[in-house]
Amino acid sequence: MFDMALIWDWLEFAARWLHLITGIAWIGSSFYFIALDLGLTKAPNMPHGVLGEEWQVHGGGFYHIQKYAVAPDHMPEHLTWFKWEAYWTWISGMILLAIVYWVGADLFLIDYTKMELTQWQAIGLSAASLTIGWICYDLLCRSPLGKRPTVLMLILFAIIVVMAWGYTQVFTGRAALLHLGAFTGTIMVANVFLVIMPNQRIVVADLKAGRVPDAKYGQIAKLRSMHNNYLTLPVIFLMLSNHYPLAFASQYNWLIASLVFLMGVTIRHYFNTMHARQGRPNWTWAATAIVFAAIMALSSAPMFKGDPYAEEAALPSHLEPVVAAAGFEEVRDIVQGRCAMCHTAEPLWPGLRVPPKHVRFDTDAQIAAHAREVYLQAGLSHAMPPGNVMMMQDAERAQIVRWYRGLSTAPTY
């Protein structure tokens, strides 16, 4: 028998799977072409207009690849476009964002201690921030700063730092870092959809019409491609961060996220230099290690304001039916007896500094807010406690299932 919580969880799994597959395809092809472009070499007797070539071997075969400075003299019979990997990475990511953070806004997106928002207000801010981010970025690239790439990159980094701080002032820590990743990812995909691909179509149209394509379209696309190259690794980190409270639940989460972009630059600089056959700048690994050490220190630094585990002043109205439902008291006893050793303000399990996923079960409100997770992780499945280390009984899991399915307004997010 299916219920909405089960359906939503599988939809989330499917969207995450698709997002991962398409992301691998997009990032893989992007890294490949960056390395190919940087590794091109001149050779005698190359065809007219060819900028460089490269010989490669893979899968038992040899490949001879040539790149034209602008375009060949005529349109080839078969032309492979690389676009859908990027488009579907963004589409699947937005589906995942909607399933987890928009449908589940009360739990995962809104932090009532920062800003009291309705679900639709939070969704509106989420969507608007992604749109406005692209508009500002695109205007900067089209301005005279587009001809000063280093200055432009520094300005973009400053914008990212401001956005990182801004997101943490509005949303939960988990949502803030995820949105910074989506903010950056949206810029990357929009580069492909709104700049790189249209410019390529102009070049193709010129070839078909017998005109000589203008080299400026390739130069514009190359600038955007370079930005995507340096932004990729930080985006991956931010997408993974929602699994690690030391990153998203720290008081310094905005600074951690900002420093990650510096690591993205140092790591990509090493590989870009190596692929261009200009040596191996090993100092970048030392720089990366220093930045990463700073991130680890920030994640464990004492909080400088307030008590991050302060109890809720009152039970939120939308959770009252969950707590009032038949069987809640029994479930509360089960959860606090079997799960609270880890999921508490001060975990007792050795090695845990903060509760896993930053989920706590110290109060009725906290248990009610995570009703769906309790149902799926400890009721329907044996995912929690891990390895059943706390010896939760089948009868207790059955009680959790009965309670959740008896809710008249069971949370589906």
C-alpha positions in Angstrom: 0.0 0.0 0.0 1.4 3.4 -1.0 1.1 6.6 1.0 2.1 10.1 0.1 5.3 10.0 2.3 6.5 6.9 0.5 5.7 8.4 -2.9 7.4 11.6 -2.2 10.5 9.8 -0.9 10.8 7.7 -4.0 10.2 10.8 -6.2 13.0 12.5 -4.4 15.2 9.5 -4.9 14.4 9.4 -8.6 15.1 13.1 -9.1 18.4 12.8 -7.1 19.4 9.8 -9.3 18.7 11.7 -12.5 20.5 14.8 -11.2 23.5 12.7 -10.4 23.6 11.0 -13.7 23.2 14.1 -15.8 25.6 16.0 -13.6 28.3 13.4 -14.2 27.7 13.6 -17.9 27.8 17.4 -18.0 30.8 17.8 -15.7 32.7 15.0 -17.4 32.2 16.4 -20.9 33.0 19.9 -19.6 36.3 18.8 -18.0 37.2 16.8 -21.1 36.8 19.7 -23.5 38.6 22.1 -21.2 41.6 19.7 -21.1 41.3 19.1 -24.8 41.3 22.9 -25.6 44.3 23.5 -23.3 46.2 20.6 -24.8 46.0 21.5 -28.5 49.3 21.7 -30.3 50.4 23.1 -33.7 51.4 20.6 -36.4 52.7 21.1 -40.0 50.3 20.8 -42.9 47.2 21.3 -40.8 44.0 22.3 -42.8 43.2 26.0 -43.3 41.7 27.5 -40.2 42.7 24.8 -37.8 44.0 26.2 -34.5 45.5 23.0 -33.2 45.2 19.3 -32.9 45.6 16.5 -30.4 46.0 12.7 -30.6 44.4 10.6 -27.9 44.0 7.0 -27.2 41.1 5.4 -25.3 39.3 2.1 -25.2 41.8 0.5 -27.6 41.4 3.1 -30.3 43.3 6.2 -31.5 41.5 9.6 -32.0 42.7 12.5 -34.0 41.0 15.7 -33.0 41.3 19.1 -34.6 39.9 22.5 -33.5 39.2 25.4 -35.8 39.9 28.9 -34.7 36.4 29.9 -35.7 34.7 27.3 -38.0 35.5 25.1 -41.0 34.9 26.4 -44.5 31.7 24.5 -44.9 29.1 22.9 -42.6 30.0 19.3 -41.8 27.4 16.6 -42.6 27.2 15.5 -38.9 27.6 17.8 -36.0 27.3 16.6 -32.3 25.9 19.2 -29.9 26.6 19.1 -26.2 23.8 20.7 -24.4 21.2 18.3 -22.9 23.6 17.2 -20.2 23.6 20.7 -18.8 19.9 21.3 -19.3 18.8 18.1 -17.5 21.2 18.7 -14.7 19.5 21.9 -14.0 15.9 20.6 -14.6 16.4 17.6 -12.3 18.1 19.9 -9.7 15.1 22.2 -9.8 12.7 19.2 -9.4 14.7 18.1 -6.4 14.8 21.6 -5.0 11.0 21.8 -5.3 10.4 18.3 -3.8 12.7 18.8 -0.8 12.8 22.5 0.0 9.6 23.9 -1.5 7.1 21.2 -0.6 9.0 20.7 2.7 9.5 24.5 3.3 8.4 24.4 6.9 11.0 21.8 7.8 13.9 22.3 5.5 13.7 25.9 4.1 12.2 28.3 6.6 14.1 29.1 9.8 11.5 30.8 12.0 14.3 32.2 14.3 15.7 34.2 11.4 12.6 35.3 9.5 9.0 34.3 9.8 7.9 33.5 6.3 4.9 31.8 4.9 5.7 28.8 2.6 4.9 30.8 -0.5 7.0 33.7 0.6 10.0 31.4 1.2 9.5 29.8 -2.2 9.2 33.2 -3.9 12.5 34.3 -2.3 14.1 31.0 -3.3 13.1 31.3 -7.0 13.7 35.1 -7.2 17.2 34.8 -5.9 18.2 32.3 -8.6 16.7 34.5 -11.3 18.2 37.8 -10.1 21.6 36.1 -9.7 21.8 35.3 -13.4 20.6 38.7 -14.5 23.3 40.5 -12.4 26.0 38.1 -13.6 25.0 38.4 -17.2 25.0 42.2 -17.1 28.5 42.2 -15.6 29.8 39.9 -18.3 28.3 42.1 -21.0 29.8 45.3 -19.5 33.4 46.5 -20.2 34.5 44.2 -17.3 34.0 41.3 -19.7 37.3 42.3 -21.2 39.0 42.2 -17.8 38.5 38.6 -16.7 40.6 38.7 -13.6 38.8 41.8 -12.2 35.5 40.3 -13.2 36.3 37.1 -11.3 37.1 39.0 -8.2 33.8 40.9 -8.4 31.9 37.7 -8.9 33.6 36.2 -5.9 32.5 39.2 -3.8 29.0 38.7 -5.0 29.1 35.0 -4.0 30.3 35.9 -0.5 27.4 38.4 -0.1 24.9 35.8 -1.4 26.3 33.2 1.0 25.9 35.5 3.9 22.5 36.7 2.7 21.1 33.1 2.3 22.2 32.2 5.9 20.2 35.3 7.2 17.0 34.0 5.7 17.0 30.2 5.3 18.1 27.3 7.4 21.8 26.5 7.2 21.1 23.4 5.1 19.0 25.4 2.6 21.4 28.3 2.5 24.3 26.3 1.2 22.1 24.3 -1.1 20.7 27.6 -2.6 24.2 29.0 -3.0 25.0 25.9 -5.1 21.8 26.3 -7.0 22.5 30.0 -7.5 25.9 29.2 -9.0 24.6 26.2 -11.0 21.8 28.3 -12.5 24.4 30.8 -13.8 26.4 27.9 -15.3 23.5 26.4 -17.1 22.2 29.8 -18.2 25.7 30.3 -19.7 25.1 27.3 -21.8 21.5 27.9 -22.7 21.5 31.7 -23.2 25.0 32.4 -24.4 27.2 29.5 -25.6 24.5 27.7 -27.6 23.0 30.8 -29.2 26.5 31.9 -30.3 27.2 28.5 -31.8 23.9 28.6 -33.7 24.9 32.0 -35.2 28.1 30.4 -36.4 26.3 27.4 -37.9 23.8 29.7 -39.6 26.6 31.7 -41.1 28.3 28.6 -42.4 25.0 27.4 -44.0 24.6 30.8 -45.6 28.1 30.8 -47.0 29.2 33.7 -44.7 32.5 33.8 -42.7 31.5 33.6 -39.0 32.6 36.4 -36.7 35.3 35.2 -34.2 33.7 37.3 -31.4 31.0 34.7 -30.8 33.6 32.1 -29.9 35.5 34.5 -27.6 32.3 35.3 -25.7 31.5 31.6 -25.3 35.0 30.9 -24.1 34.8 33.4 -21.3 31.5 31.9 -20.0 33.0 28.4 -20.4 36.0 29.4 -18.3 33.7 30.6 -15.5 31.9 27.3 -15.6 35.2 25.5 -15.4 36.1 27.3 -12.1 32.6 27.1 -10.6 32.1 23.4 -11.0 33.9 22.0 -8.0 32.4 24.4 -5.5 28.9 23.6 -6.8 29.5 19.9 -6.2 30.7 20.6 -2.6 27.6 22.7 -1.9 25.3 20.1 -3.3 27.0 17.5 -1.0 27.0 19.9 2.0 23.4 19.1 3.0 24.6 15.7 4.3 27.2 17.3 6.6 26.1 19.5 9.5 29.7 20.6 10.2 29.4 22.6 7.0 25.8 23.8 6.9 25.0 24.0 10.7 28.1 26.0 11.7 27.7 29.7 12.7 30.3 30.3 10.0 28.6 28.4 7.2 28.6 31.4 4.9 32.3 31.8 5.3 32.9 28.1 4.8 30.9 28.2 1.6 32.9 31.2 0.4 36.3 29.6 1.1 35.2 26.5 -0.9 35.2 28.7 -4.1 38.8 29.5 -3.4 39.6 25.8 -3.3 37.8 25.4 -6.6 40.1 28.0 -8.1 43.3 26.4 -6.8 42.4 22.9 -7.8 41.2 23.8 -11.3 44.3 26.0 -11.8 46.5 23.0 -11.2 44.7 20.9 -13.8 44.3 23.7 -16.3 48.0 24.4 -16.1 48.9 20.7 -16.4 46.6 20.2 -19.4 48.1 23.2 -21.1 51.5 21.6 -20.7 52.8 24.5 -18.7 54.1 22.5 -15.8 52.6 21.3 -12.5 52.0 24.1 -10.0 52.2 21.9 -6.9 51.9 25.0 -4.7 48.1 24.9 -5.4 47.8 21.7 -3.4 49.4 23.4 -0.4 47.1 26.4 -0.8 44.1 24.1 -1.1 45.2 22.2 2.1 45.5 25.5 4.0 42.1 26.7 2.9 40.6 23.3 3.8 42.2 23.4 7.2 40.7 26.8 7.8 37.3 25.4 6.9 37.7 22.5 9.3 38.7 25.0 12.1 35.7 27.2 11.4 33.3 24.2 11.5 34.4 23.3 15.0 34.9 26.9 16.3 32.7 27.9 19.3 29.4 29.6 18.4 29.7 33.3 19.1 26.0 34.3 19.6 23.1 32.6 21.3 22.5 29.0 22.1 22.2 27.0 18.8 20.2 24.4 20.8 17.8 26.8 22.5 14.4 25.2 23.0 11.4 26.3 21.1 9.2 28.8 22.9 6.0 27.2 21.7 4.7 24.4 19.5 4.2 25.8 16.0 0.5 25.6 15.0 1.1 23.5 12.0 2.6 20.7 14.2 -0.2 20.7 16.8 -2.3 18.0 15.0 0.8 15.7 14.8 1.5 15.9 18.5 -2.2 15.6 19.4 -2.7 12.4 17.3 -3.4 9.1 18.9 -0.2 7.2 19.7 2.2 10.2 19.8 3.1 9.7 23.4 4.2 6.1 22.8 6.1 7.2 19.7 7.8 9.9 21.7 9.0 7.4 24.3 10.3 5.1 21.5 12.1 7.9 19.7 13.7 9.4 22.8 14.6 6.0 24.1 16.1 4.6 20.9 17.3 7.6 19.0 18.1 10.4 21.5 21.5 9.1 22.4 22.7 10.7 19.1 19.8 13.0 18.1 20.1 15.4 21.1 21.7 18.8 21.9 24.7 17.0 23.4 25.1 13.6 21.8 26.3 10.8 24.1 27.6 8.6 21.3 31.4 8.7 21.2 32.8 10.9 18.4 29.6 12.9 17.8 30.0 16.7 18.4 26.6 17.6 16.9 23.5 15.4 16.2 23.5 13.7 12.8 22.0 15.8 10.1 21.4 18.4 12.9 18.2 16.5 13.8 17.2 16.5 17.4 14.4 14.7 19.3 14.5 16.6 22.6 11.1 18.1 22.4 7.6 17.2 21.0 8.0 19.9 18.4 11.3 18.4 17.1 9.8 14.9 16.9 6.7 16.2 15.2 8.7 18.3 12.7 10.6 15.1 11.6 7.5 12.9 11.6 8.0 11.8 8.0 11.7 11.0 8.6 10.9 9.0 11.7 8.2 7.1 9.8 10.4 6.3 6.8 13.7 5.7 8.5 12.6 3.9 11.7 9.1 2.7 10.9 8.9 1.4 7.3 12.6 0.6 7.1 15.4 -0.4 9.5 17.7 2.5 8.4 17.6 3.9 11.9 19.1 3.3 14.4 22.1 2.4 12.3 22.7 -1.4 12.5 19.9 -1.3 15.0 22.5 -0.6 17.6 19.8 0.5 20.1 17.9 -2.7 19.6 14.6 -1.2 18.4 11.9 -3.8 18.3 9.6 -4.7 15.4 6.6 -3.8 17.7 8.0 -0.4 18.2 8.5 0.2 14.5 4.9 -1.0 13.9 3.7 1.6 16.5 5.5 4.4 14.6 3.8 3.3 11.4 0.3 3.1 13.0 0.8 6.6 14.5 2.0 8.2 11.3 -0.7 6.6 9.1 -3.3 7.7 11.6 -2.4 11.4 11.2 -5.3 13.3 9.5 -2.8 15.7 8.0 0.4 13.6 7.8 3.4 15.6 6.6 4.2 14.5 3.1 7.5 16.3 2.5 
